[in-house]
Amino acid sequence: MNEKKISIFHWSKEVKIAIVSLFTIALFIWVAYFLKGNNVFSKECKYYAIYSKTGGVNVAGPVIINGMKVGRISKIEFVGEKDHRIKITLSILKKYSIYENSIASLETLGLLGGSGIVIYLSDSPQRMKPETYFKTKEVPGLMEQLGPLKEKAVEMLASLDSILKSVNMVLDHHTVENLSSSFASLSVSMQNIEGITTDAKDLLRGQKHNIGDFIRNVDDISANLKSNNKQISNVIQNFSDISDTLAQANLAGTILNLNTTLFQAKQIVEKINKGEGTAGKLIYNDSLYNNIKNASQQLNFLLEDLRLNPGRYIHISVFGKKEKNKK
């Protein structure tokens, strides 16, 4: 062993430089492949996923399952010369099982974590074969999600700027003086309210006895109502019976008959006013009055003649002798 060590240390400088150079070249080649997404010394399976855009992912970006890195992005390219969708090659360690119908989601991994591929495993019992394609999903990036909020924030800032300008226009020198006067008036009003409150308190203190009597009277009234609850219930029941009776009565028919009667009476009065019919002629024709007047005069003459000459109408004979007629 010592002889070998001595022989190694006695190599020429050229041999040592050549060995170091080869090791350095091999290291650079491995680093170059690793940066391109190809790990020469690891056992990985390749899978593919197609997206509409890269979404900020880079070669050597992480492939994550349940928050744990299980692989890397080894290659990013177009699907074809005319198909400009993005084809991403995923290199996943063989020790991790990938099942069919799993979904490869292109997502943003936090504010400072960049973007990566998140694998959502399916419930299928069959393992996914290498060199096959994932089902894909694209989650909008954080900036894309903040885009609408940014627009709303800009609108809000513009509205706030307009409000501040309006406030500055309102709060000029005269407005401040008016506000000061308003606050002074408000102070006086508060003092007046305090005085009114004090007066009301004194008034209530003076009327405390009367208020107590009023409350006792209210209690007595309440007790009377409670003791006469049965009678009140009977009165209410009677009103209810009366309302039921009125509801059952044919008020509509009665009102209709009354309207008909009033209409007929109106027609009779109109005819009387026009002098039609017997009643109208009696009221508006003077002949009956004149006849009654003449008859009354004749009756008066008859009664007067009867008074002056009763013998013409009444004959009383005591002895049967007939008297001569007088003129």
Phi, psi and omega per residue, in radians:
M1 nan -0.730 -3.135
N2 -1.143 -0.644 3.127
E3 -1.138 -0.692 3.134
K4 -1.147 -0.763 3.133
K5 -1.066 -0.736 3.139
I6 -1.121 -0.659 -3.129
S7 -1.204 -0.604 3.123
I8 -1.181 -0.780 -3.112
F9 -1.219 -0.288 3.128
H10 -1.678 0.244 3.039
W11 -1.161 2.762 3.128
S12 -1.309 2.806 -3.137
K13 -1.112 -0.576 -3.133
E14 -1.105 -0.722 -3.139
V15 -1.147 -0.779 3.126
K16 -1.063 -0.750 3.132
I17 -1.111 -0.676 3.140
A18 -1.136 -0.732 3.137
I19 -1.123 -0.789 3.125
V20 -1.098 -0.676 -3.135
S21 -1.142 -0.767 3.126
L22 -1.091 -0.743 3.119
F23 -1.091 -0.720 3.139
T24 -1.144 -0.727 3.127
I25 -1.105 -0.755 3.128
A26 -1.097 -0.688 3.124
L27 -1.123 -0.759 3.121
F28 -1.106 -0.685 3.119
I29 -1.102 -0.749 3.136
W30 -1.118 -0.742 3.125
V31 -1.106 -0.713 3.138
A32 -1.097 -0.789 3.099
Y33 -1.119 -0.672 -3.141
F34 -1.134 -0.726 3.114
L35 -1.164 -0.499 3.073
K36 -1.392 -0.140 3.119
G37 1.785 0.191 3.139
N38 -2.020 1.943 3.106
N39 -1.702 1.927 -3.031
V40 -1.154 -0.596 -2.992
F41 -1.663 -0.019 -3.103
S42 -1.827 2.724 3.115
K43 -1.765 1.845 -3.066
E44 -2.244 2.729 3.019
C45 -1.936 2.443 -3.112
K46 -1.738 2.392 3.050
Y47 -2.314 2.884 -3.074
Y48 -2.217 2.648 3.072
A49 -2.549 2.466 -3.093
I50 -2.047 2.288 -3.129
Y51 -2.280 2.874 3.117
S52 -1.360 -0.419 3.122
K53 -2.695 2.911 -3.066
T54 -1.264 -0.538 3.119
G55 1.198 0.348 3.086
G56 1.575 0.052 3.127
V57 -1.404 2.706 3.130
N58 -2.275 2.878 3.047
V59 -1.059 2.435 -3.060
A60 1.350 0.157 3.045
G61 -1.167 2.773 -3.023
P62 -1.370 2.609 2.936
V63 -1.996 2.150 -2.921
I64 -2.158 2.423 2.991
I65 -2.227 2.086 3.133
N66 0.948 0.687 3.087
G67 1.451 -0.012 -3.104
M68 -1.962 2.363 3.131
K69 -1.312 2.155 -3.106
V70 -2.078 -0.051 -3.122
G71 -3.053 -2.862 -3.078
R72 -2.582 2.887 3.041
I73 -1.539 2.034 -3.055
S74 -1.699 -0.333 -3.087
K75 -2.789 2.477 3.070
I76 -2.284 2.199 -3.093
E77 -2.713 2.953 3.020
F78 -1.327 2.692 3.119
V79 -1.155 -0.732 3.121
G80 -2.754 -3.086 -3.123
E81 -1.154 -0.675 -3.134
K82 -1.787 -0.253 3.109
D83 -1.744 1.818 -3.025
H84 -1.656 0.383 2.951
R85 -1.225 2.815 -3.031
I86 -1.697 2.176 3.070
K87 -1.842 2.117 -3.099
I88 -1.985 2.268 3.095
T89 -1.659 2.177 -3.121
L90 -1.855 2.174 3.072
S91 -1.832 1.917 -3.072
I92 -2.020 2.392 -3.122
L93 -1.044 2.465 -3.064
K94 -1.145 -0.408 -3.093
K95 -1.256 -0.205 3.106
Y96 -1.747 2.243 -3.085
S97 -1.503 2.268 3.086
I98 -2.012 2.263 -3.057
Y99 -1.854 2.714 -3.132
E100 -1.047 2.673 -3.140
N101 1.161 0.247 3.015
S102 -1.248 2.736 -3.043
I103 -1.995 2.297 3.059
A104 -1.788 1.917 -3.059
S105 -1.793 2.243 3.098
L106 -1.541 1.945 -2.993
E107 -2.356 2.825 3.012
T108 -1.548 2.254 -3.051
L109 -1.701 1.042 3.102
G110 1.610 3.083 -3.086
L111 -1.166 -0.675 -3.082
L112 -2.021 0.071 -3.071
G113 -1.570 -0.049 -3.104
G114 1.265 -2.766 -3.131
S115 -2.021 2.786 3.132
G116 -2.839 -3.093 3.130
I117 -1.863 2.166 3.106
V118 -1.890 2.167 -3.117
I119 -1.655 2.195 3.039
Y120 -1.871 1.858 -3.062
L121 -1.228 2.537 3.121
S122 -1.614 3.099 3.121
D123 -1.624 0.144 -3.105
S124 -1.201 2.455 3.120
P125 -1.394 -0.247 -3.078
Q126 -1.564 2.392 3.139
R127 -1.385 2.615 -3.128
M128 -1.417 2.333 -3.100
K129 -1.367 2.527 3.051
P130 -1.061 2.796 3.141
E131 1.115 0.416 3.069
T132 -1.969 3.007 -3.016
Y133 -1.805 2.403 3.026
F134 -1.355 2.684 2.802
K135 -1.296 2.428 -2.994
T136 -2.073 2.783 3.064
K137 -2.615 2.442 -3.140
E138 -2.016 2.048 3.090
V139 -1.638 2.251 3.138
P140 -0.982 2.480 3.117
G141 -1.199 2.939 -3.099
L142 -1.077 -0.695 3.140
M143 -1.188 -0.639 3.091
E144 -1.145 -0.680 3.105
Q145 -1.193 -0.568 -3.133
L146 -1.438 -0.137 -3.136
G147 -1.005 -0.941 3.103
P148 -1.051 -0.651 3.110
L149 -1.137 -0.599 3.118
K150 -1.132 -0.767 3.126
E151 -1.089 -0.758 3.116
K152 -1.110 -0.676 3.131
A153 -1.135 -0.675 3.112
V154 -1.123 -0.765 3.105
E155 -1.089 -0.707 -3.138
M156 -1.132 -0.708 3.129
L157 -1.145 -0.649 3.100
A158 -1.136 -0.737 3.103
S159 -1.119 -0.715 3.131
L160 -1.123 -0.651 3.107
D161 -1.131 -0.718 3.099
S162 -1.107 -0.704 3.134
I163 -1.119 -0.746 -3.136
L164 -1.138 -0.666 3.083
K165 -1.103 -0.727 3.119
S166 -1.110 -0.706 3.124
V167 -1.120 -0.703 3.118
N168 -1.137 -0.637 3.110
M169 -1.196 -0.633 -3.112
V170 -1.270 -0.743 -3.049
L171 -1.469 1.051 3.025
D172 -1.546 -3.015 -3.063
H173 -1.100 -0.778 -3.112
H174 -1.159 -0.686 3.135
T175 -1.115 -0.710 3.118
V176 -1.097 -0.717 3.106
E177 -1.111 -0.713 3.116
N178 -1.115 -0.680 3.109
L179 -1.132 -0.684 3.116
S180 -1.102 -0.748 3.107
S181 -1.106 -0.688 3.137
S182 -1.114 -0.719 3.121
F183 -1.153 -0.647 3.096
A184 -1.126 -0.761 3.100
S185 -1.094 -0.679 3.114
L186 -1.107 -0.657 3.105
S187 -1.105 -0.757 3.113
V188 -1.103 -0.727 3.129
S189 -1.081 -0.699 3.127
M190 -1.131 -0.680 3.092
Q191 -1.116 -0.717 3.113
N192 -1.110 -0.726 3.119
I193 -1.093 -0.683 3.107
E194 -1.100 -0.720 3.102
G195 -1.129 -0.703 3.112
I196 -1.109 -0.684 3.124
T197 -1.112 -0.713 3.114
T198 -1.113 -0.767 3.113
D199 -1.084 -0.732 3.124
A200 -1.128 -0.639 3.103
K201 -1.130 -0.761 3.103
D202 -1.116 -0.693 3.131
L203 -1.097 -0.772 3.131
L204 -1.134 -0.625 3.116
R205 -1.152 -0.652 3.136
G206 -1.276 -0.543 -3.120
Q207 -1.704 0.322 -3.103
K208 -1.056 -0.738 -3.126
H209 -1.122 -0.782 3.141
N210 -1.120 -0.665 3.113
I211 -1.119 -0.695 3.093
G212 -1.078 -0.747 3.093
D213 -1.085 -0.711 3.132
F214 -1.084 -0.742 3.141
I215 -1.139 -0.672 3.109
R216 -1.148 -0.673 3.089
N217 -1.104 -0.695 3.095
V218 -1.104 -0.694 3.092
D219 -1.102 -0.714 3.118
D220 -1.099 -0.761 3.119
I221 -1.071 -0.742 3.128
S222 -1.098 -0.701 3.115
A223 -1.141 -0.702 3.111
N224 -1.107 -0.742 3.111
L225 -1.097 -0.664 3.126
K226 -1.164 -0.715 -3.132
S227 -1.237 -0.528 3.139
N228 -1.737 0.438 -3.110
N229 -1.068 -0.658 -3.120
K230 -1.149 -0.795 3.138
Q231 -1.099 -0.719 3.116
I232 -1.082 -0.698 3.098
S233 -1.087 -0.696 3.117
N234 -1.119 -0.741 3.120
V235 -1.060 -0.790 3.130
I236 -1.088 -0.693 3.115
Q237 -1.111 -0.703 3.117
N238 -1.098 -0.769 3.085
F239 -1.066 -0.644 3.114
S240 -1.141 -0.727 3.112
D241 -1.113 -0.722 3.131
I242 -1.089 -0.760 3.136
S243 -1.126 -0.647 3.087
D244 -1.131 -0.708 3.135
T245 -1.114 -0.755 3.110
L246 -1.125 -0.630 3.125
A247 -1.167 -0.638 -3.127
Q248 -1.365 -0.405 -3.137
A249 -1.209 2.612 -3.118
N250 -1.469 1.226 -3.126
L251 -1.160 -0.601 -3.126
A252 -1.116 -0.764 3.118
G253 -1.140 -0.692 3.137
T254 -1.115 -0.779 3.131
I255 -1.122 -0.646 3.112
L256 -1.128 -0.755 3.102
N257 -1.109 -0.690 3.122
L258 -1.111 -0.719 3.104
N259 -1.101 -0.700 3.125
T260 -1.115 -0.759 3.140
T261 -1.097 -0.767 3.122
L262 -1.113 -0.644 3.110
F263 -1.128 -0.743 3.118
Q264 -1.144 -0.726 3.102
A265 -1.081 -0.651 3.119
K266 -1.109 -0.718 3.119
Q267 -1.119 -0.716 3.140
I268 -1.101 -0.773 3.141
V269 -1.107 -0.694 3.107
E270 -1.086 -0.723 3.115
K271 -1.142 -0.704 3.108
I272 -1.092 -0.733 3.121
N273 -1.114 -0.540 3.116
K274 -1.435 -0.114 -3.127
G275 1.435 0.303 3.131
E276 -1.556 2.612 3.090
G277 1.395 3.085 -3.095
T278 -1.135 -0.812 -3.123
A279 -1.105 -0.682 3.127
G280 -1.155 -0.705 3.110
K281 -1.190 -0.627 3.105
L282 -1.102 -0.616 -3.082
I283 -1.430 -0.748 -3.001
Y284 -1.774 -0.093 3.137
N285 -1.817 2.229 -3.087
D286 -1.474 -0.153 -3.073
S287 -1.091 -0.734 3.139
L288 -1.099 -0.738 3.116
Y289 -1.074 -0.762 -3.131
N290 -1.124 -0.739 3.127
N291 -1.091 -0.772 3.136
I292 -1.101 -0.668 3.138
K293 -1.129 -0.783 3.127
N294 -1.109 -0.740 3.138
A295 -1.110 -0.628 3.125
S296 -1.163 -0.708 3.101
Q297 -1.123 -0.740 3.116
Q298 -1.098 -0.659 3.122
L299 -1.160 -0.697 3.094
N300 -1.072 -0.767 3.094
F301 -1.053 -0.703 -3.125
L302 -1.142 -0.779 -3.135
L303 -1.145 -0.656 3.133
E304 -1.163 -0.720 3.098
D305 -1.159 -0.646 3.101
L306 -1.116 -0.642 3.137
R307 -1.219 -0.725 -3.103
L308 -1.369 -0.613 -3.074
N309 -2.255 1.272 3.137
P310 -1.210 -0.375 -3.099
G311 -1.208 -0.385 3.093
R312 -1.181 -0.433 -3.027
Y313 -2.000 -0.474 -3.102
I314 -2.190 2.160 3.134
H315 -1.952 2.024 3.090
I316 -2.049 2.046 -3.117
S317 -2.095 2.125 3.127
V318 -1.517 -0.719 -3.078
F319 -1.888 0.102 3.089
G320 1.538 0.141 3.141
K321 -1.562 2.327 -3.111
K322 -1.593 2.206 3.138
E323 -1.434 2.775 3.100
K324 -1.385 2.583 3.131
N325 -1.293 2.408 3.060
K326 -1.709 2.592 3.092
K327 -1.300 nan nan
